Amino acid sequence: MKRTLSALAALAALTFASPALADCTVKYKAKQDNPLQLRAGEATLPDSACGSKDAAAAALAPMLAREGWTLLAIVAILG
């Protein structure tokens, strides 16, 4: 019984702590060259990158570059 209560308490703590991890989803447009490919996609970014399109672009551009894509624009930031 004591173990069950401990597990439930831990689960409740994680559940209530998750809003502190307020990530956001951004919609973006990106491209690849040779041959030209265009992509409209979505990505989840940490809260620190959710304040503006510039902050989102600074966080997302290196992630896309590792996959060979160039960020063209952040279209929207969804909370």
PyMOL Python script that loads the backbone (N, CA, C, O; Angstrom):
from pymol import cmd

cmd.read_pdbstr("""\
ATOM      1  N   MET A   1       0.829  -1.195   0.000  1.00  0.00           N
ATOM      2  CA  MET A   1       0.000   0.000   0.000  1.00  0.00           C
ATOM      3  C   MET A   1       0.874   1.261   0.000  1.00  0.00           C
ATOM      4  O   MET A   1       0.612   2.221  -0.725  1.00  0.00           O
ATOM      5  N   LYS A   2       1.917   1.228   0.832  1.00  0.00           N
ATOM      6  CA  LYS A   2       2.797   2.383   0.921  1.00  0.00           C
ATOM      7  C   LYS A   2       3.511   2.619  -0.416  1.00  0.00           C
ATOM      8  O   LYS A   2       3.704   3.760  -0.835  1.00  0.00           O
ATOM      9  N   ARG A   3       3.897   1.525  -1.075  1.00  0.00           N
ATOM     10  CA  ARG A   3       4.574   1.628  -2.366  1.00  0.00           C
ATOM     11  C   ARG A   3       3.627   2.204  -3.421  1.00  0.00           C
ATOM     12  O   ARG A   3       4.045   2.998  -4.263  1.00  0.00           O
ATOM     13  N   THR A   4       2.363   1.808  -3.377  1.00  0.00           N
ATOM     14  CA  THR A   4       1.371   2.319  -4.325  1.00  0.00           C
ATOM     15  C   THR A   4       1.170   3.815  -4.128  1.00  0.00           C
ATOM     16  O   THR A   4       1.091   4.568  -5.099  1.00  0.00           O
ATOM     17  N   LEU A   5       1.086   4.248  -2.871  1.00  0.00           N
ATOM     18  CA  LEU A   5       0.931   5.677  -2.604  1.00  0.00           C
ATOM     19  C   LEU A   5       2.149   6.460  -3.072  1.00  0.00           C
ATOM     20  O   LEU A   5       2.007   7.566  -3.593  1.00  0.00           O
ATOM     21  N   SER A   6       3.324   5.913  -2.897  1.00  0.00           N
ATOM     22  CA  SER A   6       4.540   6.579  -3.360  1.00  0.00           C
ATOM     23  C   SER A   6       4.537   6.710  -4.882  1.00  0.00           C
ATOM     24  O   SER A   6       4.908   7.752  -5.422  1.00  0.00           O
ATOM     25  N   ALA A   7       4.123   5.658  -5.560  1.00  0.00           N
ATOM     26  CA  ALA A   7       4.062   5.692  -7.022  1.00  0.00           C
ATOM     27  C   ALA A   7       3.036   6.709  -7.502  1.00  0.00           C
ATOM     28  O   ALA A   7       3.284   7.444  -8.458  1.00  0.00           O
ATOM     29  N   LEU A   8       1.888   6.751  -6.840  1.00  0.00           N
ATOM     30  CA  LEU A   8       0.861   7.725  -7.214  1.00  0.00           C
ATOM     31  C   LEU A   8       1.328   9.151  -6.945  1.00  0.00           C
ATOM     32  O   LEU A   8       1.055  10.054  -7.736  1.00  0.00           O
ATOM     33  N   ALA A   9       2.022   9.356  -5.846  1.00  0.00           N
ATOM     34  CA  ALA A   9       2.542  10.688  -5.532  1.00  0.00           C
ATOM     35  C   ALA A   9       3.567  11.119  -6.583  1.00  0.00           C
ATOM     36  O   ALA A   9       3.568  12.272  -7.015  1.00  0.00           O
ATOM     37  N   ALA A  10       4.427  10.208  -6.988  1.00  0.00           N
ATOM     38  CA  ALA A  10       5.417  10.526  -8.017  1.00  0.00           C
ATOM     39  C   ALA A  10       4.737  10.849  -9.341  1.00  0.00           C
ATOM     40  O   ALA A  10       5.135  11.794 -10.023  1.00  0.00           O
ATOM     41  N   LEU A  11       3.721  10.082  -9.712  1.00  0.00           N
ATOM     42  CA  LEU A  11       2.988  10.330 -10.947  1.00  0.00           C
ATOM     43  C   LEU A  11       2.295  11.690 -10.902  1.00  0.00           C
ATOM     44  O   LEU A  11       2.318  12.432 -11.884  1.00  0.00           O
ATOM     45  N   ALA A  12       1.689  12.014  -9.784  1.00  0.00           N
ATOM     46  CA  ALA A  12       1.021  13.312  -9.633  1.00  0.00           C
ATOM     47  C   ALA A  12       2.025  14.450  -9.738  1.00  0.00           C
ATOM     48  O   ALA A  12       1.739  15.473 -10.360  1.00  0.00           O
ATOM     49  N   ALA A  13       3.195  14.281  -9.137  1.00  0.00           N
ATOM     50  CA  ALA A  13       4.215  15.325  -9.204  1.00  0.00           C
ATOM     51  C   ALA A  13       4.662  15.554 -10.642  1.00  0.00           C
ATOM     52  O   ALA A  13       4.838  16.698 -11.061  1.00  0.00           O
ATOM     53  N   LEU A  14       4.845  14.492 -11.390  1.00  0.00           N
ATOM     54  CA  LEU A  14       5.235  14.635 -12.784  1.00  0.00           C
ATOM     55  C   LEU A  14       4.135  15.271 -13.616  1.00  0.00           C
ATOM     56  O   LEU A  14       4.409  16.082 -14.501  1.00  0.00           O
ATOM     57  N   THR A  15       2.904  14.911 -13.338  1.00  0.00           N
ATOM     58  CA  THR A  15       1.774  15.465 -14.070  1.00  0.00           C
ATOM     59  C   THR A  15       1.660  16.968 -13.844  1.00  0.00           C
ATOM     60  O   THR A  15       1.447  17.724 -14.791  1.00  0.00           O
ATOM     61  N   PHE A  16       1.800  17.398 -12.610  1.00  0.00           N
ATOM     62  CA  PHE A  16       1.658  18.820 -12.314  1.00  0.00           C
ATOM     63  C   PHE A  16       2.911  19.600 -12.673  1.00  0.00           C
ATOM     64  O   PHE A  16       2.840  20.819 -12.829  1.00  0.00           O
ATOM     65  N   ALA A  17       4.043  18.950 -12.809  1.00  0.00           N
ATOM     66  CA  ALA A  17       5.274  19.635 -13.179  1.00  0.00           C
ATOM     67  C   ALA A  17       5.364  19.853 -14.682  1.00  0.00           C
ATOM     68  O   ALA A  17       6.101  20.734 -15.126  1.00  0.00           O
ATOM     69  N   SER A  18       4.644  19.087 -15.469  1.00  0.00           N
ATOM     70  CA  SER A  18       4.773  19.177 -16.925  1.00  0.00           C
ATOM     71  C   SER A  18       4.418  20.543 -17.508  1.00  0.00           C
ATOM     72  O   SER A  18       5.030  20.913 -18.510  1.00  0.00           O
ATOM     73  N   PRO A  19       3.470  21.332 -16.960  1.00  0.00           N
ATOM     74  CA  PRO A  19       3.247  22.654 -17.535  1.00  0.00           C
ATOM     75  C   PRO A  19       4.476  23.551 -17.468  1.00  0.00           C
ATOM     76  O   PRO A  19       4.576  24.503 -18.243  1.00  0.00           O
ATOM     77  N   ALA A  20       5.410  23.278 -16.570  1.00  0.00           N
ATOM     78  CA  ALA A  20       6.628  24.066 -16.502  1.00  0.00           C
ATOM     79  C   ALA A  20       7.510  23.818 -17.722  1.00  0.00           C
ATOM     80  O   ALA A  20       8.385  24.629 -18.025  1.00  0.00           O
ATOM     81  N   LEU A  21       7.295  22.733 -18.408  1.00  0.00           N
ATOM     82  CA  LEU A  21       8.039  22.414 -19.611  1.00  0.00           C
ATOM     83  C   LEU A  21       7.271  22.891 -20.832  1.00  0.00           C
ATOM     84  O   LEU A  21       7.120  22.144 -21.798  1.00  0.00           O
ATOM     85  N   ALA A  22       6.790  24.109 -20.802  1.00  0.00           N
ATOM     86  CA  ALA A  22       5.886  24.638 -21.813  1.00  0.00           C
ATOM     87  C   ALA A  22       6.579  24.813 -23.158  1.00  0.00           C
ATOM     88  O   ALA A  22       6.984  25.917 -23.521  1.00  0.00           O
ATOM     89  N   ASP A  23       6.707  23.726 -23.881  1.00  0.00           N
ATOM     90  CA  ASP A  23       7.254  23.789 -25.225  1.00  0.00           C
ATOM     91  C   ASP A  23       6.224  24.409 -26.157  1.00  0.00           C
ATOM     92  O   ASP A  23       5.058  24.564 -25.796  1.00  0.00           O
ATOM     93  N   CYS A  24       6.660  24.757 -27.340  1.00  0.00           N
ATOM     94  CA  CYS A  24       5.727  25.245 -28.346  1.00  0.00           C
ATOM     95  C   CYS A  24       5.995  24.509 -29.657  1.00  0.00           C
ATOM     96  O   CYS A  24       7.045  23.893 -29.842  1.00  0.00           O
ATOM     97  N   THR A  25       5.042  24.588 -30.537  1.00  0.00           N
ATOM     98  CA  THR A  25       5.185  24.028 -31.874  1.00  0.00           C
ATOM     99  C   THR A  25       5.281  25.183 -32.846  1.00  0.00           C
ATOM    100  O   THR A  25       4.506  26.137 -32.773  1.00  0.00           O
ATOM    101  N   VAL A  26       6.232  25.093 -33.756  1.00  0.00           N
ATOM    102  CA  VAL A  26       6.353  26.128 -34.782  1.00  0.00           C
ATOM    103  C   VAL A  26       6.088  25.507 -36.147  1.00  0.00           C
ATOM    104  O   VAL A  26       6.461  24.366 -36.418  1.00  0.00           O
ATOM    105  N   LYS A  27       5.444  26.279 -36.983  1.00  0.00           N
ATOM    106  CA  LYS A  27       5.267  25.901 -38.381  1.00  0.00           C
ATOM    107  C   LYS A  27       6.320  26.665 -39.162  1.00  0.00           C
ATOM    108  O   LYS A  27       6.542  27.852 -38.926  1.00  0.00           O
ATOM    109  N   TYR A  28       6.976  25.969 -40.106  1.00  0.00           N
ATOM    110  CA  TYR A  28       8.073  26.597 -40.832  1.00  0.00           C
ATOM    111  C   TYR A  28       8.075  26.181 -42.296  1.00  0.00           C
ATOM    112  O   TYR A  28       7.401  25.232 -42.698  1.00  0.00           O
ATOM    113  N   LYS A  29       8.860  26.926 -43.085  1.00  0.00           N
ATOM    114  CA  LYS A  29       9.134  26.574 -44.471  1.00  0.00           C
ATOM    115  C   LYS A  29      10.638  26.451 -44.610  1.00  0.00           C
ATOM    116  O   LYS A  29      11.386  27.270 -44.077  1.00  0.00           O
ATOM    117  N   ALA A  30      11.085  25.419 -45.332  1.00  0.00           N
ATOM    118  CA  ALA A  30      12.509  25.184 -45.530  1.00  0.00           C
ATOM    119  C   ALA A  30      12.753  24.689 -46.951  1.00  0.00           C
ATOM    120  O   ALA A  30      11.823  24.310 -47.662  1.00  0.00           O
ATOM    121  N   LYS A  31      14.031  24.701 -47.349  1.00  0.00           N
ATOM    122  CA  LYS A  31      14.378  24.247 -48.697  1.00  0.00           C
ATOM    123  C   LYS A  31      15.672  23.451 -48.678  1.00  0.00           C
ATOM    124  O   LYS A  31      16.480  23.554 -47.754  1.00  0.00           O
ATOM    125  N   GLN A  32      15.845  22.653 -49.729  1.00  0.00           N
ATOM    126  CA  GLN A  32      17.093  21.976 -50.048  1.00  0.00           C
ATOM    127  C   GLN A  32      17.405  22.306 -51.497  1.00  0.00           C
ATOM    128  O   GLN A  32      16.496  22.457 -52.314  1.00  0.00           O
ATOM    129  N   ASP A  33      18.684  22.419 -51.817  1.00  0.00           N
ATOM    130  CA  ASP A  33      19.084  22.691 -53.199  1.00  0.00           C
ATOM    131  C   ASP A  33      19.628  21.429 -53.852  1.00  0.00           C
ATOM    132  O   ASP A  33      20.010  20.473 -53.178  1.00  0.00           O
ATOM    133  N   ASN A  34      19.653  21.451 -55.174  1.00  0.00           N
ATOM    134  CA  ASN A  34      20.250  20.393 -56.006  1.00  0.00           C
ATOM    135  C   ASN A  34      19.751  19.001 -55.706  1.00  0.00           C
ATOM    136  O   ASN A  34      20.492  18.235 -55.090  1.00  0.00           O
ATOM    137  N   PRO A  35      18.594  18.628 -56.081  1.00  0.00           N
ATOM    138  CA  PRO A  35      17.543  19.404 -56.728  1.00  0.00           C
ATOM    139  C   PRO A  35      16.749  20.200 -55.689  1.00  0.00           C
ATOM    140  O   PRO A  35      16.727  19.863 -54.505  1.00  0.00           O
ATOM    141  N   LEU A  36      16.111  21.243 -56.157  1.00  0.00           N
ATOM    142  CA  LEU A  36      15.318  22.084 -55.263  1.00  0.00           C
ATOM    143  C   LEU A  36      14.164  21.281 -54.683  1.00  0.00           C
ATOM    144  O   LEU A  36      13.386  20.664 -55.412  1.00  0.00           O
ATOM    145  N   GLN A  37      14.068  21.301 -53.360  1.00  0.00           N
ATOM    146  CA  GLN A  37      12.944  20.687 -52.647  1.00  0.00           C
ATOM    147  C   GLN A  37      12.454  21.697 -51.620  1.00  0.00           C
ATOM    148  O   GLN A  37      13.252  22.370 -50.968  1.00  0.00           O
ATOM    149  N   LEU A  38      11.170  21.794 -51.485  1.00  0.00           N
ATOM    150  CA  LEU A  38      10.573  22.681 -50.496  1.00  0.00           C
ATOM    151  C   LEU A  38       9.825  21.850 -49.465  1.00  0.00           C
ATOM    152  O   LEU A  38       9.256  20.807 -49.787  1.00  0.00           O
ATOM    153  N   ARG A  39       9.832  22.313 -48.249  1.00  0.00           N
ATOM    154  CA  ARG A  39       9.150  21.593 -47.165  1.00  0.00           C
ATOM    155  C   ARG A  39       8.405  22.601 -46.298  1.00  0.00           C
ATOM    156  O   ARG A  39       8.941  23.647 -45.933  1.00  0.00           O
ATOM    157  N   ALA A  40       7.177  22.269 -45.982  1.00  0.00           N
ATOM    158  CA  ALA A  40       6.413  22.985 -44.960  1.00  0.00           C
ATOM    159  C   ALA A  40       6.255  21.985 -43.825  1.00  0.00           C
ATOM    160  O   ALA A  40       5.711  20.900 -44.029  1.00  0.00           O
ATOM    161  N   GLY A  41       6.719  22.335 -42.641  1.00  0.00           N
ATOM    162  CA  GLY A  41       6.692  21.369 -41.555  1.00  0.00           C
ATOM    163  C   GLY A  41       6.392  22.003 -40.218  1.00  0.00           C
ATOM    164  O   GLY A  41       6.154  23.205 -40.103  1.00  0.00           O
ATOM    165  N   GLU A  42       6.411  21.153 -39.215  1.00  0.00           N
ATOM    166  CA  GLU A  42       6.216  21.583 -37.836  1.00  0.00           C
ATOM    167  C   GLU A  42       7.317  20.981 -36.983  1.00  0.00           C
ATOM    168  O   GLU A  42       7.798  19.879 -37.248  1.00  0.00           O
ATOM    169  N   ALA A  43       7.707  21.719 -35.961  1.00  0.00           N
ATOM    170  CA  ALA A  43       8.722  21.238 -35.031  1.00  0.00           C
ATOM    171  C   ALA A  43       8.370  21.724 -33.631  1.00  0.00           C
ATOM    172  O   ALA A  43       7.761  22.780 -33.459  1.00  0.00           O
ATOM    173  N   THR A  44       8.761  20.941 -32.644  1.00  0.00           N
ATOM    174  CA  THR A  44       8.566  21.325 -31.252  1.00  0.00           C
ATOM    175  C   THR A  44       9.864  21.931 -30.741  1.00  0.00           C
ATOM    176  O   THR A  44      10.937  21.342 -30.875  1.00  0.00           O
ATOM    177  N   LEU A  45       9.750  23.114 -30.156  1.00  0.00           N
ATOM    178  CA  LEU A  45      10.911  23.824 -29.627  1.00  0.00           C
ATOM    179  C   LEU A  45      10.730  24.071 -28.134  1.00  0.00           C
ATOM    180  O   LEU A  45       9.600  24.094 -27.646  1.00  0.00           O
ATOM    181  N   PRO A  46      11.827  24.255 -27.403  1.00  0.00           N
ATOM    182  CA  PRO A  46      11.719  24.549 -25.973  1.00  0.00           C
ATOM    183  C   PRO A  46      11.131  25.932 -25.737  1.00  0.00           C
ATOM    184  O   PRO A  46      11.139  26.788 -26.622  1.00  0.00           O
ATOM    185  N   ASP A  47      10.631  26.131 -24.548  1.00  0.00           N
ATOM    186  CA  ASP A  47       9.983  27.388 -24.172  1.00  0.00           C
ATOM    187  C   ASP A  47      10.878  28.595 -24.434  1.00  0.00           C
ATOM    188  O   ASP A  47      10.381  29.662 -24.796  1.00  0.00           O
ATOM    189  N   SER A  48      12.170  28.445 -24.261  1.00  0.00           N
ATOM    190  CA  SER A  48      13.091  29.572 -24.450  1.00  0.00           C
ATOM    191  C   SER A  48      13.109  30.072 -25.895  1.00  0.00           C
ATOM    192  O   SER A  48      13.544  31.195 -26.150  1.00  0.00           O
ATOM    193  N   ALA A  49      12.649  29.267 -26.829  1.00  0.00           N
ATOM    194  CA  ALA A  49      12.638  29.657 -28.236  1.00  0.00           C
ATOM    195  C   ALA A  49      11.251  30.078 -28.710  1.00  0.00           C
ATOM    196  O   ALA A  49      11.052  30.298 -29.904  1.00  0.00           O
ATOM    197  N   CYS A  50      10.304  30.193 -27.806  1.00  0.00           N
ATOM    198  CA  CYS A  50       8.915  30.448 -28.192  1.00  0.00           C
ATOM    199  C   CYS A  50       8.508  31.915 -28.132  1.00  0.00           C
ATOM    200  O   CYS A  50       7.373  32.250 -28.471  1.00  0.00           O
ATOM    201  N   GLY A  51       9.398  32.785 -27.713  1.00  0.00           N
ATOM    202  CA  GLY A  51       9.033  34.190 -27.500  1.00  0.00           C
ATOM    203  C   GLY A  51       8.846  35.005 -28.759  1.00  0.00           C
ATOM    204  O   GLY A  51       8.070  35.960 -28.765  1.00  0.00           O
ATOM    205  N   SER A  52       9.541  34.649 -29.825  1.00  0.00           N
ATOM    206  CA  SER A  52       9.443  35.416 -31.067  1.00  0.00           C
ATOM    207  C   SER A  52       9.846  34.530 -32.243  1.00  0.00           C
ATOM    208  O   SER A  52      10.413  33.452 -32.066  1.00  0.00           O
ATOM    209  N   LYS A  53       9.542  35.007 -33.433  1.00  0.00           N
ATOM    210  CA  LYS A  53       9.929  34.258 -34.624  1.00  0.00           C
ATOM    211  C   LYS A  53      11.448  34.222 -34.766  1.00  0.00           C
ATOM    212  O   LYS A  53      12.003  33.228 -35.235  1.00  0.00           O
ATOM    213  N   ASP A  54      12.121  35.296 -34.366  1.00  0.00           N
ATOM    214  CA  ASP A  54      13.580  35.319 -34.437  1.00  0.00           C
ATOM    215  C   ASP A  54      14.191  34.278 -33.502  1.00  0.00           C
ATOM    216  O   ASP A  54      15.135  33.581 -33.875  1.00  0.00           O
ATOM    217  N   ALA A  55      13.651  34.172 -32.283  1.00  0.00           N
ATOM    218  CA  ALA A  55      14.156  33.179 -31.329  1.00  0.00           C
ATOM    219  C   ALA A  55      13.883  31.762 -31.830  1.00  0.00           C
ATOM    220  O   ALA A  55      14.726  30.875 -31.692  1.00  0.00           O
ATOM    221  N   ALA A  56      12.718  31.559 -32.405  1.00  0.00           N
ATOM    222  CA  ALA A  56      12.375  30.242 -32.947  1.00  0.00           C
ATOM    223  C   ALA A  56      13.290  29.894 -34.117  1.00  0.00           C
ATOM    224  O   ALA A  56      13.742  28.755 -34.238  1.00  0.00           O
ATOM    225  N   ALA A  57      13.564  30.872 -34.975  1.00  0.00           N
ATOM    226  CA  ALA A  57      14.446  30.632 -36.117  1.00  0.00           C
ATOM    227  C   ALA A  57      15.861  30.306 -35.655  1.00  0.00           C
ATOM    228  O   ALA A  57      16.515  29.432 -36.224  1.00  0.00           O
ATOM    229  N   ALA A  58      16.333  30.999 -34.630  1.00  0.00           N
ATOM    230  CA  ALA A  58      17.680  30.744 -34.113  1.00  0.00           C
ATOM    231  C   ALA A  58      17.800  29.334 -33.549  1.00  0.00           C
ATOM    232  O   ALA A  58      18.864  28.722 -33.641  1.00  0.00           O
ATOM    233  N   ALA A  59      16.734  28.816 -32.973  1.00  0.00           N
ATOM    234  CA  ALA A  59      16.757  27.462 -32.422  1.00  0.00           C
ATOM    235  C   ALA A  59      16.550  26.397 -33.495  1.00  0.00           C
ATOM    236  O   ALA A  59      17.156  25.328 -33.436  1.00  0.00           O
ATOM    237  N   LEU A  60      15.698  26.686 -34.470  1.00  0.00           N
ATOM    238  CA  LEU A  60      15.329  25.685 -35.464  1.00  0.00           C
ATOM    239  C   LEU A  60      16.335  25.563 -36.611  1.00  0.00           C
ATOM    240  O   LEU A  60      16.565  24.460 -37.107  1.00  0.00           O
ATOM    241  N   ALA A  61      16.931  26.664 -37.037  1.00  0.00           N
ATOM    242  CA  ALA A  61      17.829  26.644 -38.194  1.00  0.00           C
ATOM    243  C   ALA A  61      18.962  25.622 -38.054  1.00  0.00           C
ATOM    244  O   ALA A  61      19.215  24.883 -39.006  1.00  0.00           O
ATOM    245  N   PRO A  62      19.656  25.547 -36.910  1.00  0.00           N
ATOM    246  CA  PRO A  62      20.722  24.545 -36.802  1.00  0.00           C
ATOM    247  C   PRO A  62      20.200  23.107 -36.830  1.00  0.00           C
ATOM    248  O   PRO A  62      20.876  22.211 -37.336  1.00  0.00           O
ATOM    249  N   MET A  63      19.014  22.888 -36.293  1.00  0.00           N
ATOM    250  CA  MET A  63      18.419  21.550 -36.317  1.00  0.00           C
ATOM    251  C   MET A  63      18.147  21.120 -37.752  1.00  0.00           C
ATOM    252  O   MET A  63      18.431  19.985 -38.135  1.00  0.00           O
ATOM    253  N   LEU A  64      17.597  22.032 -38.539  1.00  0.00           N
ATOM    254  CA  LEU A  64      17.301  21.720 -39.940  1.00  0.00           C
ATOM    255  C   LEU A  64      18.594  21.572 -40.749  1.00  0.00           C
ATOM    256  O   LEU A  64      18.687  20.712 -41.626  1.00  0.00           O
ATOM    257  N   ALA A  65      19.584  22.411 -40.451  1.00  0.00           N
ATOM    258  CA  ALA A  65      20.849  22.367 -41.192  1.00  0.00           C
ATOM    259  C   ALA A  65      21.536  21.012 -41.038  1.00  0.00           C
ATOM    260  O   ALA A  65      22.172  20.532 -41.976  1.00  0.00           O
ATOM    261  N   ARG A  66      21.415  20.397 -39.876  1.00  0.00           N
ATOM    262  CA  ARG A  66      22.005  19.072 -39.669  1.00  0.00           C
ATOM    263  C   ARG A  66      21.388  18.030 -40.600  1.00  0.00           C
ATOM    264  O   ARG A  66      22.005  17.007 -40.897  1.00  0.00           O
ATOM    265  N   GLU A  67      20.171  18.300 -41.052  1.00  0.00           N
ATOM    266  CA  GLU A  67      19.482  17.386 -41.971  1.00  0.00           C
ATOM    267  C   GLU A  67      19.606  17.842 -43.426  1.00  0.00           C
ATOM    268  O   GLU A  67      19.015  17.241 -44.323  1.00  0.00           O
ATOM    269  N   GLY A  68      20.380  18.910 -43.653  1.00  0.00           N
ATOM    270  CA  GLY A  68      20.582  19.393 -45.016  1.00  0.00           C
ATOM    271  C   GLY A  68      19.551  20.379 -45.517  1.00  0.00           C
ATOM    272  O   GLY A  68      19.466  20.621 -46.721  1.00  0.00           O
ATOM    273  N   TRP A  69      18.765  20.955 -44.621  1.00  0.00           N
ATOM    274  CA  TRP A  69      17.722  21.906 -44.996  1.00  0.00           C
ATOM    275  C   TRP A  69      18.128  23.317 -44.578  1.00  0.00           C
ATOM    276  O   TRP A  69      18.873  23.505 -43.616  1.00  0.00           O
ATOM    277  N   THR A  70      17.625  24.306 -45.319  1.00  0.00           N
ATOM    278  CA  THR A  70      17.820  25.718 -44.994  1.00  0.00           C
ATOM    279  C   THR A  70      16.472  26.305 -44.606  1.00  0.00           C
ATOM    280  O   THR A  70      15.509  26.219 -45.368  1.00  0.00           O
ATOM    281  N   LEU A  71      16.404  26.894 -43.437  1.00  0.00           N
ATOM    282  CA  LEU A  71      15.158  27.512 -42.978  1.00  0.00           C
ATOM    283  C   LEU A  71      14.863  28.750 -43.820  1.00  0.00           C
ATOM    284  O   LEU A  71      15.721  29.616 -43.990  1.00  0.00           O
ATOM    285  N   LEU A  72      13.649  28.822 -44.341  1.00  0.00           N
ATOM    286  CA  LEU A  72      13.218  29.997 -45.104  1.00  0.00           C
ATOM    287  C   LEU A  72      12.404  30.948 -44.244  1.00  0.00           C
ATOM    288  O   LEU A  72      12.606  32.161 -44.303  1.00  0.00           O
ATOM    289  N   ALA A  73      11.491  30.419 -43.450  1.00  0.00           N
ATOM    290  CA  ALA A  73      10.616  31.289 -42.649  1.00  0.00           C
ATOM    291  C   ALA A  73       9.957  30.494 -41.532  1.00  0.00           C
ATOM    292  O   ALA A  73       9.677  29.303 -41.665  1.00  0.00           O
ATOM    293  N   ILE A  74       9.721  31.188 -40.435  1.00  0.00           N
ATOM    294  CA  ILE A  74       8.837  30.685 -39.378  1.00  0.00           C
ATOM    295  C   ILE A  74       7.464  31.244 -39.731  1.00  0.00           C
ATOM    296  O   ILE A  74       7.287  32.460 -39.805  1.00  0.00           O
ATOM    297  N   VAL A  75       6.514  30.379 -39.944  1.00  0.00           N
ATOM    298  CA  VAL A  75       5.182  30.805 -40.365  1.00  0.00           C
ATOM    299  C   VAL A  75       4.307  31.137 -39.158  1.00  0.00           C
ATOM    300  O   VAL A  75       3.566  32.119 -39.181  1.00  0.00           O
ATOM    301  N   ALA A  76       4.390  30.323 -38.104  1.00  0.00           N
ATOM    302  CA  ALA A  76       3.556  30.547 -36.918  1.00  0.00           C
ATOM    303  C   ALA A  76       4.185  29.866 -35.722  1.00  0.00           C
ATOM    304  O   ALA A  76       4.904  28.875 -35.847  1.00  0.00           O
ATOM    305  N   ILE A  77       3.893  30.428 -34.548  1.00  0.00           N
ATOM    306  CA  ILE A  77       4.288  29.823 -33.286  1.00  0.00           C
ATOM    307  C   ILE A  77       3.004  29.456 -32.550  1.00  0.00           C
ATOM    308  O   ILE A  77       2.181  30.319 -32.245  1.00  0.00           O
ATOM    309  N   LEU A  78       2.847  28.182 -32.273  1.00  0.00           N
ATOM    310  CA  LEU A  78       1.637  27.683 -31.607  1.00  0.00           C
ATOM    311  C   LEU A  78       1.989  27.306 -30.175  1.00  0.00           C
ATOM    312  O   LEU A  78       2.855  26.462 -29.942  1.00  0.00           O
ATOM    313  N   GLY A  79       1.318  27.933 -29.222  1.00  0.00           N
ATOM    314  CA  GLY A  79       1.612  27.681 -27.808  1.00  0.00           C
ATOM    315  C   GLY A  79       1.306  26.365 -27.370  1.00  0.00           C
ATOM    316  O   GLY A  79       1.512  26.040 -26.200  1.00  0.00           O
TER     317      GLY A  79
END
""", "prot")
cmd.dss("prot")
cmd.show_as("cartoon", "prot")
cmd.util.cbc("prot")
cmd.orient("prot")
